[in-house]
Amino acid sequence: MARLIRSEQGKQLAFLLEQPEEVLIEFCKLAIEYINAGVNDKKCTVAAKKLSTTYETVRGALEALVALLIDSTKLAIPEREFYAAIASLDSINEKQSEILWQFVISKRNLVDNVLRASCQDELYFRELEWRIEGRIASRRQPSQASPVIRMKFHLDKECVSEYREKLGSCSADRDASEPANNPNRTRREVLAETDPIMLQHMIQVLEQALLDARTRRVRNYVKPTQS
């Protein structure tokens, strides 16, 4: 089961669980406003005054609630696991658990759309070109050997299947011929160079990332964002 509630987050949510259920419902509404338009300082200040606490406490509780909503959406956590996860919160009762679940499940599509929109400018890997260059000697060091690996990463804002890319080679050539400063251009090329030791480290990190990608926890994060 995914770890949904972090230690600090649990302390912040504990403040809400000490309040009447009506207060928890109002904070759920504030959390939706937070996602749509950012934190409302005025409402947080008023809430702090009504609850006889500080602005920082109110905002911390609100942010913890927003984090709960976002993490639950990313994990696509089912109802049973959600109840089991929040059961770790001190003094939470059955009614509060139901309120939190309804809050999470009713706004899951909204949060999913927001997360998708925030990822629209991400660059996707398309292709890699590389070559090895090296200086085998110099006047000062006649026996030196300094290999350098130069790489060109072809990236794109549009995630396209490699098979669709081959079928649409004509349009791809047209896109490649467009000026680099064209605002409608989705492709980007990044040049990089490294030495063999750093390249070996990069390969190890990527291989570990591929292994991690096969774990259930990572698949739960990826599943809600797949088209």
Buried (B, 14 or more C-beta within 10 A) or exposed (E): EBEBBEEEBBBBBBBBBEBEBEBBEBBBEBBBEBBEEEBBEEBBBEBBEEBEBEBEBBBBBBBBBBBBBBBBBBBBBEEEBBBEBBEEBEEBEEEBBEBBBEBBBEBBEBBBEBBEEEEEEEBEEBEEEEEEEEEEEEEEEEEEEEEBBEBEBBBBEEEEEEEEBEEBEEEBEEBEEEEEEEEEBBBEEEEEEBEEEEBEEBEEEEEEEEEEEEEEEEEBBEEBEEE
